[in-house]
Amino acid sequence: MSKISYSDLAVEGLKEVFLQISETCKVLDIDFFIVGAIARNIWYIKNNKNPTGTKDIDFGIYVPNEKKYNLLRKTLIKDYNYIASSENAFCLIAPGKKQIDLLPFGEIENDGQIMIEGMGITSIMNKPLN
């Protein structure tokens, strides 16, 4: 298996963000994984295709409830100076102005929907693939 470096993924600031998210989730006992364009870029690299850039970094965050999700957000804001978005309650802005989307799933869902308190977008639907 070949290794992929952060620079291979064509996303500036990815390493710092990944390390901050990883450390915070470890401390809070939260599982997560990379989704979106970064996951696509990993596939591209593995298949000898050129990765493309992205405006944000998306993480799937497995949480049991809104309280645990909010603890993650508050910790990133306090410990790493992330800024809450006024347009999207699932988004934080990392130092360096990189948009980070924290997409919760798991027991936090209620009838396929996730709703959290905040400003802007505050709910997302989790529809099964058919």
The first five atom37 places (N, CA, C, CB, O) and aatype in JSON, in Angstrom:
{
  "aatype": [12, 15, 11, 9, 15, 18, 15, 3, 10, 0, 19, 6, 7, 10, 11, 6, 19, 13, 10, 5, 9, 15, 6, 16, 4, 11, 19, 10, 3, 9, 3, 13, 13, 9, 19, 7, 0, 9, 0, 1, 2, 9, 17, 18, 9, 11, 2, 2, 11, 2, 14, 16, 7, 16, 11, 3, 9, 3, 13, 7, 9, 18, 19, 14, 2, 6, 11, 11, 18, 2, 10, 10, 1, 11, 16, 10, 9, 11, 3, 18, 2, 18, 9, 0, 15, 15, 6, 2, 0, 13, 4, 10, 9, 0, 14, 7, 11, 11, 5, 9, 3, 10, 10, 14, 13, 7, 6, 9, 6, 2, 3, 7, 5, 9, 12, 9, 6, 7, 12, 7, 9, 16, 15, 9, 12, 2, 11, 14, 10, 2],
  "atom_mask": [
    [1, 1, 1, 1, 1],
    [1, 1, 1, 1, 1],
    [1, 1, 1, 1, 1],
    [1, 1, 1, 1, 1],
    [1, 1, 1, 1, 1],
    [1, 1, 1, 1, 1],
    [1, 1, 1, 1, 1],
    [1, 1, 1, 1, 1],
    [1, 1, 1, 1, 1],
    [1, 1, 1, 1, 1],
    [1, 1, 1, 1, 1],
    [1, 1, 1, 1, 1],
    [1, 1, 1, 0, 1],
    [1, 1, 1, 1, 1],
    [1, 1, 1, 1, 1],
    [1, 1, 1, 1, 1],
    [1, 1, 1, 1, 1],
    [1, 1, 1, 1, 1],
    [1, 1, 1, 1, 1],
    [1, 1, 1, 1, 1],
    [1, 1, 1, 1, 1],
    [1, 1, 1, 1, 1],
    [1, 1, 1, 1, 1],
    [1, 1, 1, 1, 1],
    [1, 1, 1, 1, 1],
    [1, 1, 1, 1, 1],
    [1, 1, 1, 1, 1],
    [1, 1, 1, 1, 1],
    [1, 1, 1, 1, 1],
    [1, 1, 1, 1, 1],
    [1, 1, 1, 1, 1],
    [1, 1, 1, 1, 1],
    [1, 1, 1, 1, 1],
    [1, 1, 1, 1, 1],
    [1, 1, 1, 1, 1],
    [1, 1, 1, 0, 1],
    [1, 1, 1, 1, 1],
    [1, 1, 1, 1, 1],
    [1, 1, 1, 1, 1],
    [1, 1, 1, 1, 1],
    [1, 1, 1, 1, 1],
    [1, 1, 1, 1, 1],
    [1, 1, 1, 1, 1],
    [1, 1, 1, 1, 1],
    [1, 1, 1, 1, 1],
    [1, 1, 1, 1, 1],
    [1, 1, 1, 1, 1],
    [1, 1, 1, 1, 1],
    [1, 1, 1, 1, 1],
    [1, 1, 1, 1, 1],
    [1, 1, 1, 1, 1],
    [1, 1, 1, 1, 1],
    [1, 1, 1, 0, 1],
    [1, 1, 1, 1, 1],
    [1, 1, 1, 1, 1],
    [1, 1, 1, 1, 1],
    [1, 1, 1, 1, 1],
    [1, 1, 1, 1, 1],
    [1, 1, 1, 1, 1],
    [1, 1, 1, 0, 1],
    [1, 1, 1, 1, 1],
    [1, 1, 1, 1, 1],
    [1, 1, 1, 1, 1],
    [1, 1, 1, 1, 1],
    [1, 1, 1, 1, 1],
    [1, 1, 1, 1, 1],
    [1, 1, 1, 1, 1],
    [1, 1, 1, 1, 1],
    [1, 1, 1, 1, 1],
    [1, 1, 1, 1, 1],
    [1, 1, 1, 1, 1],
    [1, 1, 1, 1, 1],
    [1, 1, 1, 1, 1],
    [1, 1, 1, 1, 1],
    [1, 1, 1, 1, 1],
    [1, 1, 1, 1, 1],
    [1, 1, 1, 1, 1],
    [1, 1, 1, 1, 1],
    [1, 1, 1, 1, 1],
    [1, 1, 1, 1, 1],
    [1, 1, 1, 1, 1],
    [1, 1, 1, 1, 1],
    [1, 1, 1, 1, 1],
    [1, 1, 1, 1, 1],
    [1, 1, 1, 1, 1],
    [1, 1, 1, 1, 1],
    [1, 1, 1, 1, 1],
    [1, 1, 1, 1, 1],
    [1, 1, 1, 1, 1],
    [1, 1, 1, 1, 1],
    [1, 1, 1, 1, 1],
    [1, 1, 1, 1, 1],
    [1, 1, 1, 1, 1],
    [1, 1, 1, 1, 1],
    [1, 1, 1, 1, 1],
    [1, 1, 1, 0, 1],
    [1, 1, 1, 1, 1],
    [1, 1, 1, 1, 1],
    [1, 1, 1, 1, 1],
    [1, 1, 1, 1, 1],
    [1, 1, 1, 1, 1],
    [1, 1, 1, 1, 1],
    [1, 1, 1, 1, 1],
    [1, 1, 1, 1, 1],
    [1, 1, 1, 1, 1],
    [1, 1, 1, 0, 1],
    [1, 1, 1, 1, 1],
    [1, 1, 1, 1, 1],
    [1, 1, 1, 1, 1],
    [1, 1, 1, 1, 1],
    [1, 1, 1, 1, 1],
    [1, 1, 1, 0, 1],
    [1, 1, 1, 1, 1],
    [1, 1, 1, 1, 1],
    [1, 1, 1, 1, 1],
    [1, 1, 1, 1, 1],
    [1, 1, 1, 1, 1],
    [1, 1, 1, 0, 1],
    [1, 1, 1, 1, 1],
    [1, 1, 1, 0, 1],
    [1, 1, 1, 1, 1],
    [1, 1, 1, 1, 1],
    [1, 1, 1, 1, 1],
    [1, 1, 1, 1, 1],
    [1, 1, 1, 1, 1],
    [1, 1, 1, 1, 1],
    [1, 1, 1, 1, 1],
    [1, 1, 1, 1, 1],
    [1, 1, 1, 1, 1],
    [1, 1, 1, 1, 1]
  ],
  "atom_positions": [
    [[0.85, -1.18, 0.0], [0.0, 0.0, 0.0], [0.89, 1.24, 0.0], [-0.97, 0.0, 1.23], [1.83, 1.34, 0.8]],
    [[0.61, 2.16, -0.89], [1.4, 3.38, -0.95], [0.83, 4.42, 0.03], [1.42, 3.94, -2.4], [-0.36, 4.43, 0.33]],
    [[1.73, 5.27, 0.5], [1.32, 6.32, 1.42], [0.95, 7.56, 0.63], [2.45, 6.64, 2.43], [1.5, 7.83, -0.43]],
    [[0.0, 8.31, 1.18], [-0.42, 9.57, 0.59], [-0.03, 10.67, 1.57], [-1.97, 9.59, 0.29], [-0.33, 10.58, 2.76]],
    [[0.63, 11.7, 1.06], [1.0, 12.82, 1.93], [-0.11, 13.87, 1.92], [2.36, 13.45, 1.49], [-0.94, 13.9, 1.01]],
    [[-0.11, 14.72, 2.92], [-1.09, 15.8, 2.97], [-0.98, 16.68, 1.74], [-0.89, 16.64, 4.24], [-2.0, 17.12, 1.21]],
    [[0.22, 16.95, 1.28], [0.39, 17.81, 0.11], [-0.17, 17.16, -1.15], [1.86, 18.15, -0.09], [-0.6, 17.86, -2.06]],
    [[-0.16, 15.82, -1.21], [-0.73, 15.12, -2.37], [-2.22, 15.41, -2.54], [-0.51, 13.62, -2.22], [-2.74, 15.36, -3.66]],
    [[-2.89, 15.72, -1.46], [-4.35, 15.89, -1.49], [-4.79, 17.26, -1.98], [-4.91, 15.66, -0.12], [-5.98, 17.5, -2.13]],
    [[-3.87, 18.16, -2.24], [-4.15, 19.46, -2.84], [-5.09, 20.33, -2.01], [-4.74, 19.27, -4.21], [-5.93, 21.04, -2.57]],
    [[-4.94, 20.28, -0.68], [-5.76, 21.1, 0.2], [-4.86, 21.78, 1.22], [-6.86, 20.25, 0.92], [-4.32, 21.14, 2.12]],
    [[-4.7, 23.07, 1.05], [-3.84, 23.83, 1.96], [-4.42, 23.82, 3.37], [-3.67, 25.3, 1.45], [-5.62, 24.02, 3.56]],
    [[-3.57, 23.59, 4.36], [-4.0, 23.62, 5.76], [-4.61, 22.32, 6.26], [0.0, 0.0, 0.0], [-5.01, 22.24, 7.42]],
    [[-4.68, 21.3, 5.4], [-5.32, 20.04, 5.79], [-4.62, 19.38, 6.98], [-5.34, 19.09, 4.62], [-5.28, 18.89, 7.89]],
    [[-3.3, 19.35, 6.97], [-2.57, 18.65, 8.02], [-2.9, 19.23, 9.39], [-1.07, 18.73, 7.76], [-3.2, 18.49, 10.32]],
    [[-2.84, 20.55, 9.53], [-3.1, 21.18, 10.82], [-4.53, 20.92, 11.28], [-2.85, 22.68, 10.74], [-4.76, 20.57, 12.44]],
    [[-5.49, 21.08, 10.37], [-6.89, 20.85, 10.71], [-7.1, 19.4, 11.11], [-7.81, 21.21, 9.52], [-7.75, 19.12, 12.12]],
    [[-6.56, 18.48, 10.33], [-6.74, 17.06, 10.64], [-6.17, 16.72, 12.01], [-6.06, 16.19, 9.56], [-6.8, 16.01, 12.79]],
    [[-4.99, 17.23, 12.32], [-4.38, 16.96, 13.62], [-5.22, 17.56, 14.76], [-2.96, 17.51, 13.67], [-5.36, 16.93, 15.81]],
    [[-5.76, 18.75, 14.57], [-6.59, 19.38, 15.6], [-7.89, 18.62, 15.81], [-6.89, 20.84, 15.22], [-8.3, 18.37, 16.95]],
    [[-8.55, 18.25, 14.73], [-9.79, 17.48, 14.82], [-9.51, 16.11, 15.45], [-10.44, 17.3, 13.41], [-10.23, 15.66, 16.34]],
    [[-8.45, 15.47, 15.0], [-8.09, 14.14, 15.5], [-7.82, 14.17, 17.0], [-6.87, 13.61, 14.76], [-8.34, 13.34, 17.74]],
    [[-7.01, 15.11, 17.44], [-6.67, 15.21, 18.87], [-7.91, 15.51, 19.71], [-5.6, 16.29, 19.09], [-8.1, 14.9, 20.76]],
    [[-8.73, 16.43, 19.26], [-9.93, 16.81, 20.01], [-10.91, 15.64, 20.09], [-10.61, 18.03, 19.37], [-11.48, 15.38, 21.15]],
    [[-11.11, 14.95, 18.98], [-12.01, 13.8, 18.98], [-11.48, 12.67, 19.86], [-12.22, 13.29, 17.56], [-12.26, 11.98, 20.52]],
    [[-10.18, 12.49, 19.88], [-9.59, 11.46, 20.74], [-9.86, 11.77, 22.21], [-8.06, 11.35, 20.48], [-10.3, 10.9, 22.96]],
    [[-9.62, 13.0, 22.61], [-9.85, 13.42, 23.99], [-11.33, 13.28, 24.37], [-9.39, 14.89, 24.19], [-11.64, 12.88, 25.5]],
    [[-12.24, 13.6, 23.44], [-13.68, 13.56, 23.72], [-14.3, 12.2, 23.42], [-14.38, 14.62, 22.92], [-15.51, 12.03, 23.58]],
    [[-13.49, 11.23, 22.99], [-13.97, 9.89, 22.64], [-15.07, 9.94, 21.57], [-14.49, 9.17, 23.9], [-16.15, 9.39, 21.74]],
    [[-14.75, 10.63, 20.47], [-15.65, 10.77, 19.34], [-14.97, 10.16, 18.11], [-16.02, 12.29, 19.08], [-13.81, 10.45, 17.83]],
    [[-15.7, 9.31, 17.4], [-15.19, 8.74, 16.16], [-15.52, 9.69, 15.01], [-15.79, 7.33, 15.89], [-16.55, 10.37, 15.03]],
    [[-14.65, 9.74, 14.01], [-14.87, 10.59, 12.85], [-14.19, 9.98, 11.63], [-14.35, 12.03, 13.11], [-13.36, 9.08, 11.75]],
    [[-14.56, 10.48, 10.47], [-13.87, 10.11, 9.24], [-13.99, 11.27, 8.26], [-14.45, 8.8, 8.63], [-14.85, 12.14, 8.39]],
    [[-13.12, 11.24, 7.27], [-13.11, 12.29, 6.24], [-14.11, 11.91, 5.16], [-11.68, 12.47, 5.63], [-14.17, 10.77, 4.72]],
    [[-14.9, 12.9, 4.74], [-15.86, 12.7, 3.66], [-15.66, 13.82, 2.63], [-17.33, 12.69, 4.2], [-14.79, 14.68, 2.8]],
    [[-16.45, 13.82, 1.6], [-16.43, 14.91, 0.63], [-15.23, 14.87, -0.29], [0.0, 0.0, 0.0], [-14.73, 13.81, -0.66]],
    [[-14.77, 16.06, -0.66], [-13.72, 16.2, -1.67], [-12.39, 15.57, -1.24], [-13.5, 17.66, -1.97], [-11.65, 15.07, -2.08]],
    [[-12.09, 15.59, 0.05], [-10.83, 14.98, 0.5], [-10.88, 13.47, 0.26], [-10.58, 15.3, 2.01], [-9.9, 12.88, -0.2]],
    [[-12.01, 12.85, 0.59], [-12.17, 11.41, 0.33], [-12.06, 11.13, -1.17], [-13.53, 10.9, 0.89], [-11.44, 10.15, -1.58]],
    [[-12.67, 11.98, -1.97], [-12.57, 11.84, -3.43], [-11.12, 11.93, -3.87], [-13.42, 12.93, -4.14], [-10.67, 11.14, -4.7]],
    [[-10.38, 12.91, -3.33], [-8.98, 13.09, -3.72], [-8.12, 11.88, -3.36], [-8.41, 14.34, -3.07], [-7.19, 11.53, -4.09]],
    [[-8.42, 11.25, -2.25], [-7.7, 10.02, -1.88], [-7.93, 8.96, -2.96], [-8.16, 9.5, -0.48], [-7.0, 8.28, -3.38]],
    [[-9.18, 8.82, -3.39], [-9.49, 7.86, -4.45], [-8.75, 8.23, -5.73], [-11.01, 7.79, -4.7], [-8.17, 7.37, -6.39]],
    [[-8.77, 9.52, -6.09], [-8.07, 9.97, -7.3], [-6.61, 9.57, -7.25], [-8.2, 11.49, -7.47], [-6.09, 8.99, -8.21]],
    [[-5.94, 9.87, -6.16], [-4.51, 9.58, -6.05], [-4.26, 8.08, -6.15], [-3.96, 10.12, -4.72], [-3.34, 7.64, -6.84]],
    [[-5.08, 7.29, -5.46], [-4.92, 5.83, -5.51], [-5.13, 5.28, -6.92], [-5.91, 5.15, -4.55], [-4.63, 4.21, -7.26]],
    [[-5.88, 6.03, -7.76], [-6.16, 5.59, -9.12], [-5.41, 6.41, -10.17], [-7.65, 5.67, -9.39], [-5.83, 6.52, -11.32]],
    [[-4.27, 6.99, -9.72], [-3.38, 7.74, -10.61], [-4.07, 8.85, -11.39], [-2.75, 6.8, -11.57], [-3.79, 9.07, -12.57]],
    [[-4.97, 9.55, -10.72], [-5.63, 10.71, -11.3], [-5.21, 11.94, -10.5], [-7.18, 10.55, -11.31], [-4.81, 11.81, -9.35]],
    [[-5.31, 13.11, -11.1], [-4.92, 14.34, -10.42], [-6.02, 14.79, -9.47], [-4.61, 15.44, -11.43], [-7.17, 14.92, -9.88]],
    [[-5.67, 15.04, -8.19], [-6.67, 15.55, -7.25], [-7.02, 16.99, -7.57], [-6.15, 15.43, -5.81], [-6.24, 17.72, -8.18]],
    [[-8.19, 17.39, -7.16], [-8.61, 18.78, -7.34], [-8.75, 19.44, -5.98], [-9.96, 18.85, -8.14], [-8.89, 18.76, -4.96]],
    [[-8.73, 20.73, -5.96], [-8.84, 21.46, -4.7], [-10.27, 21.46, -4.18], [0.0, 0.0, 0.0], [-11.18, 20.94, -4.82]],
    [[-10.45, 22.03, -3.01], [-11.77, 22.15, -2.41], [-11.78, 23.37, -1.5], [-12.14, 20.86, -1.62], [-10.74, 23.78, -0.99]],
    [[-12.95, 23.94, -1.31], [-13.08, 25.12, -0.46], [-13.25, 24.76, 1.01], [-14.24, 25.97, -0.92], [-13.05, 25.6, 1.89]],
    [[-13.63, 23.52, 1.29], [-13.87, 23.13, 2.67], [-13.31, 21.74, 2.95], [-15.37, 23.16, 2.99], [-12.9, 21.02, 2.04]],
    [[-13.3, 21.39, 4.22], [-12.88, 20.05, 4.64], [-14.05, 19.47, 5.42], [-11.54, 20.08, 5.5], [-14.48, 20.05, 6.42]],
    [[-14.56, 18.33, 4.98], [-15.75, 17.72, 5.58], [-15.37, 16.52, 6.43], [-16.73, 17.3, 4.49], [-14.58, 15.67, 6.03]],
    [[-15.96, 16.48, 7.62], [-15.77, 15.35, 8.53], [-17.12, 14.78, 8.93], [-14.97, 15.78, 9.79], [-18.03, 15.53, 9.29]],
    [[-17.27, 13.46, 8.86], [-18.41, 12.77, 9.44], [-18.1, 12.55, 10.91], [0.0, 0.0, 0.0], [-17.08, 11.96, 11.25]],
    [[-18.97, 13.02, 11.79], [-18.74, 12.99, 13.24], [-19.81, 12.11, 13.89], [-18.76, 14.45, 13.84], [-20.99, 12.44, 13.86]],
    [[-19.38, 10.98, 14.47], [-20.31, 10.05, 15.12], [-20.53, 10.48, 16.57], [-19.78, 8.59, 15.05], [-19.64, 10.36, 17.41]],
    [[-21.73, 10.98, 16.84], [-22.05, 11.47, 18.19], [-23.42, 10.96, 18.64], [-22.03, 13.02, 18.24], [-24.31, 10.75, 17.82]],
    [[-23.58, 10.76, 19.96], [-24.84, 10.26, 20.47], [-25.91, 11.34, 20.61], [-24.63, 9.6, 21.79], [-27.11, 11.03, 20.58]],
    [[-25.49, 12.59, 20.76], [-26.47, 13.65, 21.01], [-25.86, 15.02, 20.7], [-26.96, 13.6, 22.47], [-24.67, 15.16, 20.43]],
    [[-26.73, 16.03, 20.74], [-26.31, 17.39, 20.43], [-25.31, 17.92, 21.46], [-27.52, 18.31, 20.36], [-24.42, 18.7, 21.12]],
    [[-25.45, 17.5, 22.71], [-24.54, 17.95, 23.76], [-23.09, 17.57, 23.43], [-24.95, 17.36, 25.13], [-22.19, 18.4, 23.55]],
    [[-22.88, 16.34, 23.01], [-21.53, 15.87, 22.67], [-21.02, 16.6, 21.41], [-21.52, 14.32, 22.44], [-19.85, 16.97, 21.34]],
    [[-21.9, 16.8, 20.45], [-21.53, 17.52, 19.24], [-21.11, 18.95, 19.57], [-22.7, 17.53, 18.23], [-20.09, 19.44, 19.08]],
    [[-21.89, 19.62, 20.4], [-21.58, 20.99, 20.78], [-20.28, 21.08, 21.59], [-22.73, 21.59, 21.59], [-19.56, 22.06, 21.5]],
    [[-19.99, 20.05, 22.38], [-18.74, 20.02, 23.13], [-17.55, 20.0, 22.17], [-18.7, 18.79, 24.08], [-16.54, 20.67, 22.42]],
    [[-17.65, 19.24, 21.1], [-16.6, 19.21, 20.09], [-16.4, 20.6, 19.5], [-16.94, 18.19, 18.98], [-15.28, 21.09, 19.41]],
    [[-17.49, 21.23, 19.09], [-17.41, 22.57, 18.5], [-16.79, 23.57, 19.48], [-18.8, 23.06, 18.06], [-15.9, 24.33, 19.12]],
    [[-17.28, 23.57, 20.71], [-16.79, 24.51, 21.72], [-15.3, 24.29, 22.01], [-17.61, 24.38, 23.02], [-14.56, 25.25, 22.22]],
    [[-14.87, 23.05, 22.03], [-13.47, 22.74, 22.29], [-12.58, 23.26, 21.16], [-13.27, 21.23, 22.48], [-11.52, 23.83, 21.41]],
    [[-13.0, 23.07, 19.92], [-12.23, 23.57, 18.78], [-12.16, 25.1, 18.8], [-12.84, 23.08, 17.45], [-11.12, 25.68, 18.47]],
    [[-13.24, 25.73, 19.18], [-13.26, 27.2, 19.27], [-12.33, 27.67, 20.38], [-14.71, 27.71, 19.53], [-11.54, 28.6, 20.18]],
    [[-12.42, 27.04, 21.54], [-11.62, 27.47, 22.7], [-10.14, 27.13, 22.55], [-12.16, 26.82, 23.97], [-9.28, 27.98, 22.78]],
    [[-9.84, 25.9, 22.16], [-8.45, 25.43, 22.15], [-7.67, 25.8, 20.88], [-8.44, 23.95, 22.31], [-6.45, 25.93, 20.93]],
    [[-8.38, 25.97, 19.76], [-7.67, 26.19, 18.49], [-8.12, 27.46, 17.76], [-7.87, 25.01, 17.6], [-7.72, 27.69, 16.62]],
    [[-8.94, 28.27, 18.4], [-9.39, 29.55, 17.82], [-10.21, 29.41, 16.55], [-8.2, 30.4, 17.54], [-10.15, 30.27, 15.67]],
    [[-10.98, 28.33, 16.45], [-11.92, 28.22, 15.35], [-13.03, 29.25, 15.59], [-12.51, 26.76, 15.23], [-13.24, 29.69, 16.72]],
    [[-13.73, 29.62, 14.53], [-14.8, 30.6, 14.61], [-16.08, 29.96, 14.1], [-14.45, 31.89, 13.8], [-16.08, 29.3, 13.07]],
    [[-17.18, 30.16, 14.84], [-18.48, 29.64, 14.4], [-18.98, 30.44, 13.21], [-19.51, 29.68, 15.56], [-18.83, 31.66, 13.16]],
    [[-19.56, 29.76, 12.25], [-20.13, 30.41, 11.08], [-21.51, 30.96, 11.42], [-20.21, 29.42, 9.88], [-22.27, 30.32, 12.16]],
    [[-21.84, 32.12, 10.9], [-23.17, 32.68, 11.11], [-24.15, 32.19, 10.04], [-23.11, 34.21, 11.1], [-25.34, 32.46, 10.13]],
    [[-23.65, 31.47, 9.05], [-24.48, 30.99, 7.95], [-24.82, 29.51, 8.04], [-23.8, 31.27, 6.67], [-25.77, 29.05, 7.39]],
    [[-24.05, 28.76, 8.83], [-24.22, 27.31, 8.85], [-23.78, 26.78, 10.22], [-23.42, 26.63, 7.69], [-22.6, 26.88, 10.57]],
    [[-24.71, 26.23, 11.0], [-24.4, 25.75, 12.35], [-23.5, 24.51, 12.34], [-25.69, 25.44, 13.08], [-22.98, 24.13, 13.38]],
    [[-23.32, 23.87, 11.19], [-22.46, 22.69, 11.08], [-21.04, 23.06, 10.64], [-23.06, 21.69, 10.1], [-20.2, 22.18, 10.45]],
    [[-20.79, 24.34, 10.48], [-19.53, 24.82, 9.94], [-18.74, 25.64, 10.96], [-19.78, 25.66, 8.69], [-19.31, 26.42, 11.72]],
    [[-17.43, 25.43, 10.96], [-16.5, 26.27, 11.72], [-15.46, 26.78, 10.73], [-15.83, 25.47, 12.91], [-15.18, 26.16, 9.71]],
    [[-14.89, 27.92, 11.07], [-13.8, 28.47, 10.26], [-12.51, 28.29, 11.06], [-14.06, 29.99, 9.9], [-12.37, 28.82, 12.16]],
    [[-11.58, 27.54, 10.5], [-10.3, 27.27, 11.16], [-9.38, 28.47, 10.97], [-9.65, 25.98, 10.6], [-9.57, 29.26, 10.05]],
    [[-8.38, 28.59, 11.83], [-7.37, 29.62, 11.59], [-6.83, 29.44, 10.17], [-6.21, 29.55, 12.66], [-6.61, 28.32, 9.72]],
    [[-6.61, 30.53, 9.48], [-6.21, 30.44, 8.08], [-7.42, 30.5, 7.16], [0.0, 0.0, 0.0], [-7.28, 30.4, 5.94]],
    [[-8.6, 30.68, 7.74], [-9.86, 30.89, 7.0], [-10.36, 29.66, 6.24], [-9.68, 32.0, 6.02], [-11.15, 29.81, 5.3]],
    [[-9.94, 28.46, 6.62], [-10.41, 27.25, 5.96], [-11.74, 26.81, 6.59], [-9.35, 26.11, 6.07], [-11.84, 26.7, 7.81]],
    [[-12.75, 26.58, 5.74], [-14.07, 26.14, 6.21], [-14.03, 24.66, 6.57], [-15.15, 26.4, 5.13], [-13.56, 23.84, 5.79]],
    [[-14.52, 24.34, 7.77], [-14.57, 22.97, 8.26], [-16.03, 22.6, 8.5], [-13.72, 22.8, 9.57], [-16.71, 23.26, 9.29]],
    [[-16.52, 21.57, 7.83], [-17.89, 21.11, 8.04], [-17.85, 19.87, 8.92], [-18.59, 20.8, 6.69], [-17.22, 18.87, 8.58]],
    [[-18.53, 19.95, 10.05], [-18.64, 18.83, 11.0], [-20.04, 18.26, 10.85], [-18.36, 19.3, 12.48], [-21.0, 18.82, 11.37]],
    [[-20.16, 17.15, 10.16], [-21.45, 16.56, 9.81], [-21.77, 15.41, 10.75], [-21.46, 16.09, 8.34], [-21.24, 14.31, 10.59]],
    [[-22.65, 15.67, 11.72], [-22.93, 14.64, 12.73], [-23.82, 13.53, 12.19], [-23.59, 15.27, 13.93], [-24.65, 13.75, 11.3]],
    [[-23.63, 12.33, 12.74], [-24.51, 11.2, 12.45], [-24.48, 10.28, 13.66], [-24.07, 10.44, 11.14], [-23.67, 10.46, 14.56]],
    [[-25.36, 9.31, 13.67], [-25.44, 8.36, 14.79], [-26.73, 8.58, 15.57], [0.0, 0.0, 0.0], [-27.76, 8.95, 15.0]],
    [[-26.66, 8.35, 16.86], [-27.85, 8.46, 17.71], [-28.41, 9.87, 17.77], [-27.52, 7.99, 19.1], [-29.53, 10.06, 18.24]],
    [[-27.68, 10.85, 17.31], [-28.15, 12.23, 17.27], [-29.32, 12.38, 16.28], [-27.0, 13.17, 16.88], [-30.09, 13.33, 16.36]],
    [[-29.44, 11.43, 15.35], [-30.5, 11.48, 14.35], [-31.86, 11.2, 14.98], [-30.23, 10.48, 13.23], [-31.99, 10.41, 15.92]],
    [[-32.88, 11.88, 14.44], [-34.26, 11.66, 14.86], [-35.1, 11.59, 13.6], [-34.77, 12.8, 15.83], [-35.28, 12.6, 12.92]],
    [[-35.61, 10.41, 13.29], [-36.38, 10.18, 12.08], [-35.64, 10.63, 10.82], [-37.71, 10.9, 12.17], [-36.22, 11.26, 9.94]],
    [[-34.35, 10.31, 10.75], [-33.56, 10.63, 9.58], [-33.15, 12.09, 9.47], [0.0, 0.0, 0.0], [-32.61, 12.51, 8.44]],
    [[-33.39, 12.86, 10.5], [-33.04, 14.28, 10.47], [-32.17, 14.63, 11.67], [-34.31, 15.16, 10.46], [-32.32, 14.07, 12.76]],
    [[-31.26, 15.55, 11.45], [-30.4, 16.04, 12.52], [-30.63, 17.53, 12.64], [-28.88, 15.71, 12.25], [-30.45, 18.28, 11.67]],
    [[-31.03, 17.96, 13.82], [-31.27, 19.38, 14.07], [-30.41, 19.8, 15.25], [-32.78, 19.67, 14.33], [-30.36, 19.12, 16.28]],
    [[-29.75, 20.93, 15.1], [-28.97, 21.49, 16.19], [-29.29, 22.97, 16.33], [-27.45, 21.27, 15.96], [-29.79, 23.59, 15.39]],
    [[-29.02, 23.52, 17.49], [-29.22, 24.94, 17.69], [-28.07, 25.7, 17.04], [-29.32, 25.28, 19.19], [-26.94, 25.21, 17.0]],
    [[-28.36, 26.88, 16.55], [-27.33, 27.69, 15.94], [-27.93, 28.68, 14.98], [0.0, 0.0, 0.0], [-29.14, 28.91, 14.97]],
    [[-27.07, 29.27, 14.19], [-27.49, 30.27, 13.22], [-27.36, 29.7, 11.81], [-26.67, 31.56, 13.36], [-26.5, 28.86, 11.55]],
    [[-28.2, 30.18, 10.92], [-28.13, 29.73, 9.53], [-28.7, 28.33, 9.38], [0.0, 0.0, 0.0], [-29.76, 28.03, 9.94]],
    [[-28.04, 27.49, 8.64], [-28.49, 26.11, 8.42], [-28.36, 25.35, 9.74], [-27.66, 25.4, 7.28], [-27.27, 25.28, 10.31]],
    [[-29.46, 24.79, 10.22], [-29.45, 24.08, 11.5], [-29.99, 22.66, 11.42], [-30.25, 24.86, 12.51], [-30.11, 21.98, 12.44]],
    [[-30.32, 22.2, 10.21], [-30.79, 20.83, 10.1], [-30.29, 20.21, 8.8], [-32.33, 20.76, 10.16], [-30.09, 20.9, 7.8]],
    [[-30.09, 18.9, 8.85], [-29.71, 18.14, 7.66], [-30.5, 16.84, 7.68], [-28.16, 17.87, 7.61], [-30.85, 16.32, 8.74]],
    [[-30.78, 16.33, 6.5], [-31.49, 15.07, 6.37], [-30.48, 13.97, 6.08], [-32.58, 15.14, 5.24], [-29.51, 14.18, 5.34]],
    [[-30.71, 12.81, 6.66], [-29.89, 11.64, 6.39], [-30.77, 10.64, 5.68], [-29.26, 11.05, 7.71], [-31.5, 9.87, 6.32]],
    [[-30.71, 10.64, 4.35], [-31.54, 9.74, 3.56], [-30.74, 8.52, 3.16], [-32.09, 10.46, 2.3], [-29.6, 8.64, 2.69]],
    [[-31.32, 7.33, 3.33], [-30.61, 6.11, 2.9], [-30.49, 6.06, 1.38], [-31.33, 4.84, 3.42], [-31.37, 6.55, 0.67]],
    [[-29.41, 5.48, 0.89], [-29.23, 5.3, -0.53], [-30.09, 4.13, -0.99], [-27.75, 5.07, -0.89], [-30.07, 3.07, -0.36]],
    [[-30.82, 4.3, -2.06], [-31.66, 3.23, -2.61], [-31.11, 2.74, -3.91], [-33.09, 3.69, -2.81], [-31.68, 1.84, -4.52]]
  ]
}
